Amino acid sequence: MQKYYKKYAPVFLGPLLICFVGIFVVSFCIGIMYSFTDWVTLSEFQFNGLKNFERIFNPAFGVNGVPTFWTAFGRTALFAVVSIITINLNAFLLALLLTKGLRGSNVYRSVFFMPNLIGGIVLGYIWKLILNGILGLMNTNLTANPIYGFIGLVILMNWQQVGYMMIIYIAALMNVPEELNESAEIDGAGKMKTTLHVTIPMVLPSITICTFLTLSNSFKLYDQNLALSGLNDSTNLLAADIMNTVAPNFELGASLGPQQAKSLLFFLIVAAISGLQVFATRRKEQEA
Protein backbone atom coordinates (compact mmCIF):
# COMPACT_ATOMS: atom_id res chain seq x y z
CA MET A 1 0.00 0.00 0.00
CA GLN A 2 2.84 2.41 0.83
CA LYS A 3 4.28 1.78 -2.64
CA TYR A 4 1.06 2.97 -4.27
CA TYR A 5 0.95 6.03 -2.04
CA LYS A 6 4.46 7.02 -3.10
CA LYS A 7 3.69 6.32 -6.75
CA TYR A 8 0.52 8.40 -7.02
CA ALA A 9 1.23 11.08 -4.40
CA PRO A 10 2.80 13.49 -6.97
CA VAL A 11 -0.31 13.16 -9.17
CA PHE A 12 -2.61 14.40 -6.39
CA LEU A 13 -0.24 16.75 -4.57
CA GLY A 14 1.39 18.24 -7.69
CA PRO A 15 -1.49 20.53 -8.79
CA LEU A 16 -2.02 21.74 -5.23
CA LEU A 17 1.68 22.48 -4.81
CA ILE A 18 1.80 24.37 -8.11
CA CYS A 19 -1.20 26.49 -7.11
CA PHE A 20 0.28 27.18 -3.67
CA VAL A 21 3.65 28.25 -5.09
CA GLY A 22 2.12 30.27 -7.92
CA ILE A 23 -0.53 32.05 -5.90
CA PHE A 24 0.96 32.39 -2.42
CA VAL A 25 4.74 32.08 -2.55
CA VAL A 26 5.29 34.12 -5.73
CA SER A 27 2.84 36.82 -4.61
CA PHE A 28 4.47 36.98 -1.19
CA CYS A 29 7.94 37.42 -2.72
CA ILE A 30 6.64 40.18 -5.01
CA GLY A 31 5.11 41.87 -1.96
CA ILE A 32 8.46 41.78 -0.18
CA MET A 33 10.05 43.50 -3.18
CA TYR A 34 7.41 46.24 -3.26
CA SER A 35 7.95 46.98 0.43
CA PHE A 36 11.36 48.42 -0.54
CA THR A 37 9.98 50.66 -3.31
CA ASP A 38 7.90 53.72 -4.03
CA TRP A 39 5.02 52.45 -6.13
CA VAL A 40 1.58 53.50 -7.26
CA THR A 41 0.86 50.78 -9.82
CA LEU A 42 2.53 47.39 -10.27
CA SER A 43 4.43 48.65 -13.31
CA GLU A 44 5.54 51.97 -11.78
CA PHE A 45 8.00 51.53 -8.93
CA GLN A 46 11.38 52.78 -7.80
CA PHE A 47 13.57 51.22 -5.14
CA ASN A 48 14.11 53.41 -2.07
CA GLY A 49 15.93 51.08 0.34
CA LEU A 50 14.63 51.11 3.92
CA LYS A 51 12.77 54.44 3.74
CA ASN A 52 9.36 52.79 4.00
CA PHE A 53 10.37 51.00 7.20
CA GLU A 54 11.90 54.19 8.61
CA ARG A 55 8.53 55.88 8.19
CA ILE A 56 6.84 53.18 10.31
CA PHE A 57 9.13 54.08 13.21
CA ASN A 58 8.96 57.85 12.60
CA PRO A 59 6.88 59.72 15.26
CA ALA A 60 6.12 62.40 12.66
CA PHE A 61 3.72 59.97 10.97
CA GLY A 62 1.94 59.05 14.19
CA VAL A 63 -0.50 60.46 16.72
CA ASN A 64 0.83 62.37 19.74
CA GLY A 65 4.38 61.43 18.80
CA VAL A 66 3.69 57.67 18.63
CA PRO A 67 3.55 55.88 15.24
CA THR A 68 0.03 54.54 14.67
CA PHE A 69 1.40 51.11 13.71
CA TRP A 70 2.86 50.51 17.17
CA THR A 71 -0.18 51.93 18.94
CA ALA A 72 -2.36 49.54 16.93
CA PHE A 73 0.06 46.69 17.65
CA GLY A 74 -0.20 47.25 21.42
CA ARG A 75 -3.99 47.41 21.19
CA THR A 76 -4.06 44.25 19.06
CA ALA A 77 -1.75 42.35 21.43
CA LEU A 78 -3.99 43.21 24.40
CA PHE A 79 -7.07 42.26 22.38
CA ALA A 80 -5.47 38.91 21.44
CA VAL A 81 -4.67 38.09 25.08
CA VAL A 82 -8.19 38.94 26.26
CA SER A 83 -9.75 37.03 23.35
CA ILE A 84 -7.63 33.92 23.89
CA ILE A 85 -8.58 33.76 27.57
CA THR A 86 -12.29 34.57 27.27
CA ILE A 87 -13.07 32.62 24.08
CA ASN A 88 -11.25 29.45 25.09
CA LEU A 89 -12.47 29.52 28.67
CA ASN A 90 -16.10 29.99 27.62
CA ALA A 91 -15.79 27.39 24.85
CA PHE A 92 -14.22 24.81 27.17
CA LEU A 93 -16.84 25.33 29.87
CA LEU A 94 -19.64 24.98 27.33
CA ALA A 95 -18.01 21.84 25.93
CA LEU A 96 -17.80 20.34 29.42
CA LEU A 97 -21.46 21.12 30.04
CA LEU A 98 -22.64 19.72 26.70
CA THR A 99 -20.76 16.44 27.11
CA LYS A 100 -22.50 15.57 30.39
CA GLY A 101 -25.60 14.07 28.75
CA LEU A 102 -27.61 17.30 28.97
CA ARG A 103 -31.01 16.97 27.35
CA GLY A 104 -31.13 18.74 23.98
CA SER A 105 -27.35 19.12 23.86
CA ASN A 106 -27.28 18.70 20.05
CA VAL A 107 -29.66 21.64 19.67
CA TYR A 108 -27.50 23.78 21.95
CA ARG A 109 -24.39 22.86 19.96
CA SER A 110 -26.07 23.99 16.74
CA VAL A 111 -27.30 27.23 18.28
CA PHE A 112 -23.89 28.14 19.71
CA PHE A 113 -22.15 27.30 16.42
CA MET A 114 -24.49 29.32 14.17
CA PRO A 115 -22.89 32.77 14.77
CA ASN A 116 -19.69 31.44 13.20
CA LEU A 117 -21.57 31.07 9.90
CA ILE A 118 -22.39 34.78 9.71
CA GLY A 119 -19.98 37.11 7.90
CA GLY A 120 -17.84 39.50 9.90
CA ILE A 121 -19.25 42.66 8.32
CA VAL A 122 -22.83 41.59 9.07
CA LEU A 123 -21.93 40.68 12.66
CA GLY A 124 -20.14 43.98 13.10
CA TYR A 125 -23.14 46.06 12.04
CA ILE A 126 -25.56 43.94 14.09
CA TRP A 127 -23.52 44.42 17.26
CA LYS A 128 -22.95 48.08 16.43
CA LEU A 129 -26.73 48.61 16.50
CA ILE A 130 -27.10 46.61 19.72
CA LEU A 131 -24.20 48.22 21.61
CA ASN A 132 -24.91 51.76 20.41
CA GLY A 133 -28.52 51.25 21.49
CA ILE A 134 -27.36 50.29 24.99
CA LEU A 135 -24.74 53.06 25.18
CA GLY A 136 -27.30 55.53 23.86
CA LEU A 137 -29.11 55.24 27.18
CA MET A 138 -25.98 56.88 28.68
CA ASN A 139 -25.78 59.48 25.90
CA THR A 140 -22.63 57.98 24.38
CA ASN A 141 -21.60 55.51 21.64
CA LEU A 142 -18.85 53.08 20.63
CA THR A 143 -16.58 55.72 19.09
CA ALA A 144 -16.84 58.17 21.99
CA ASN A 145 -14.35 56.17 24.07
CA PRO A 146 -11.77 53.63 22.76
CA ILE A 147 -12.57 51.37 25.72
CA TYR A 148 -16.15 50.96 24.49
CA GLY A 149 -14.93 49.93 21.05
CA PHE A 150 -12.43 47.48 22.57
CA ILE A 151 -15.03 45.84 24.83
CA GLY A 152 -17.47 45.70 21.94
CA LEU A 153 -14.94 43.82 19.79
CA VAL A 154 -14.27 41.34 22.60
CA ILE A 155 -18.00 40.67 23.00
CA LEU A 156 -18.47 40.31 19.25
CA MET A 157 -15.53 37.90 18.86
CA ASN A 158 -16.72 35.77 21.77
CA TRP A 159 -20.21 35.56 20.33
CA GLN A 160 -18.84 34.56 16.91
CA GLN A 161 -16.03 32.15 17.80
CA VAL A 162 -16.98 30.45 21.07
CA GLY A 163 -19.26 28.00 19.25
CA TYR A 164 -16.56 27.01 16.77
CA MET A 165 -13.97 26.39 19.49
CA MET A 166 -16.62 24.57 21.53
CA ILE A 167 -17.04 21.98 18.75
CA ILE A 168 -13.29 21.28 18.77
CA TYR A 169 -13.27 20.88 22.55
CA ILE A 170 -16.33 18.61 22.45
CA ALA A 171 -14.59 16.31 19.96
CA ALA A 172 -11.54 16.14 22.26
CA LEU A 173 -13.56 15.58 25.44
CA MET A 174 -15.51 12.73 23.86
CA ASN A 175 -12.22 10.93 23.19
CA VAL A 176 -11.08 11.09 26.82
CA PRO A 177 -11.39 7.53 28.23
CA GLU A 178 -14.09 7.42 30.87
CA GLU A 179 -11.96 4.96 32.83
CA LEU A 180 -9.51 7.75 33.66
CA ASN A 181 -12.21 9.90 35.24
CA GLU A 182 -13.59 6.92 37.12
CA SER A 183 -10.13 6.01 38.44
CA ALA A 184 -9.60 9.58 39.60
CA GLU A 185 -12.93 9.55 41.44
CA ILE A 186 -12.09 6.23 43.10
CA ASP A 187 -8.79 7.73 44.28
CA GLY A 188 -10.74 10.52 45.95
CA ALA A 189 -10.26 13.31 43.42
CA GLY A 190 -13.14 15.78 43.15
CA LYS A 191 -14.56 17.12 39.90
CA MET A 192 -12.26 20.15 39.93
CA LYS A 193 -9.08 18.10 40.44
CA THR A 194 -10.22 15.56 37.85
CA THR A 195 -10.76 18.32 35.32
CA LEU A 196 -7.41 20.01 36.05
CA HIS A 197 -5.21 16.94 36.30
CA VAL A 198 -6.93 14.42 34.02
CA THR A 199 -9.25 16.08 31.50
CA ILE A 200 -7.20 19.15 30.55
CA PRO A 201 -3.91 17.23 29.99
CA MET A 202 -5.81 14.81 27.72
CA VAL A 203 -7.20 17.63 25.54
CA LEU A 204 -4.01 19.71 25.30
CA PRO A 205 -3.72 19.15 21.50
CA SER A 206 -7.14 20.75 21.09
CA ILE A 207 -6.12 23.62 23.37
CA THR A 208 -3.09 24.16 21.12
CA ILE A 209 -5.30 24.32 18.03
CA CYS A 210 -7.90 26.61 19.60
CA THR A 211 -5.37 29.05 21.06
CA PHE A 212 -3.57 29.20 17.71
CA LEU A 213 -6.81 29.89 15.83
CA THR A 214 -7.89 32.51 18.35
CA LEU A 215 -4.49 34.20 18.25
CA SER A 216 -4.29 34.33 14.46
CA ASN A 217 -7.92 35.47 14.12
CA SER A 218 -7.37 38.23 16.67
CA PHE A 219 -4.33 39.62 14.87
CA LYS A 220 -5.93 39.37 11.42
CA LEU A 221 -9.24 40.88 12.50
CA TYR A 222 -10.48 43.53 10.09
CA ASP A 223 -14.11 43.14 8.97
CA GLN A 224 -15.60 43.30 12.45
CA ASN A 225 -13.32 46.18 13.44
CA LEU A 226 -14.36 48.16 10.36
CA ALA A 227 -18.08 47.57 10.80
CA LEU A 228 -18.17 48.10 14.56
CA SER A 229 -16.17 51.29 14.98
CA GLY A 230 -14.96 52.36 11.52
CA LEU A 231 -11.40 53.25 10.54
CA ASN A 232 -10.09 55.63 13.18
CA ASP A 233 -6.78 55.75 15.03
CA SER A 234 -8.33 55.36 18.49
CA THR A 235 -9.91 51.93 17.84
CA ASN A 236 -7.90 50.46 14.94
CA LEU A 237 -6.31 47.04 15.29
CA LEU A 238 -3.29 46.19 13.13
CA ALA A 239 -5.11 45.19 9.94
CA ALA A 240 -7.41 48.21 10.17
CA ASP A 241 -4.43 50.53 10.77
CA ILE A 242 -2.79 49.30 7.56
CA MET A 243 -6.01 49.75 5.60
CA ASN A 244 -6.59 53.17 7.13
CA THR A 245 -3.20 54.22 5.73
CA VAL A 246 -3.81 52.68 2.32
CA ALA A 247 -7.29 54.06 1.65
CA PRO A 248 -6.39 57.79 1.44
CA ASN A 249 -3.42 57.05 -0.81
CA PHE A 250 -5.59 55.31 -3.37
CA GLU A 251 -7.39 58.61 -3.76
CA LEU A 252 -4.30 60.81 -3.83
CA GLY A 253 -2.13 58.56 -6.03
CA ALA A 254 0.70 58.56 -3.47
CA SER A 255 3.21 55.75 -3.00
CA LEU A 256 1.88 52.56 -1.44
CA GLY A 257 5.36 51.46 -0.34
CA PRO A 258 4.92 52.36 3.35
CA GLN A 259 1.71 50.37 3.50
CA GLN A 260 3.39 47.37 1.88
CA ALA A 261 6.21 47.64 4.44
CA LYS A 262 3.60 47.69 7.23
CA SER A 263 1.99 44.58 5.78
CA LEU A 264 5.31 42.74 5.67
CA LEU A 265 6.14 43.73 9.23
CA PHE A 266 2.62 42.70 10.26
CA PHE A 267 3.14 39.24 8.72
CA LEU A 268 6.50 38.75 10.43
CA ILE A 269 5.10 39.74 13.84
CA VAL A 270 2.08 37.42 13.54
CA ALA A 271 4.25 34.54 12.26
CA ALA A 272 6.73 34.97 15.13
CA ILE A 273 4.04 35.19 17.85
CA SER A 274 2.09 32.24 16.41
CA GLY A 275 5.26 30.16 16.17
CA LEU A 276 6.17 30.88 19.79
CA GLN A 277 2.64 30.03 20.92
CA VAL A 278 2.62 26.70 19.07
CA PHE A 279 6.11 25.86 20.39
CA ALA A 280 5.10 26.64 23.98
CA THR A 281 1.86 24.67 23.87
CA ARG A 282 3.48 21.71 22.08
CA ARG A 283 6.16 21.63 24.75
CA LYS A 284 3.43 21.64 27.40
CA GLU A 285 1.78 18.70 25.63
CA GLN A 286 5.00 16.70 25.75
CA GLU A 287 5.47 17.46 29.45
CA ALA A 288 1.89 16.35 30.16
Helices and strands as residue ranges (DSSP letters): H 2-20, I 21-25, H 26-34, E 37-41, E 44-47, H 51-57, G 59-61, E 62-63, E 66-67, H 68-98, H 105-113, G 114-117, H 120-136, H 146-173, H 178-186, H 191-194, I 195-199, H 200-202, H 204-220, H 223-229, H 238-252, H 257-287
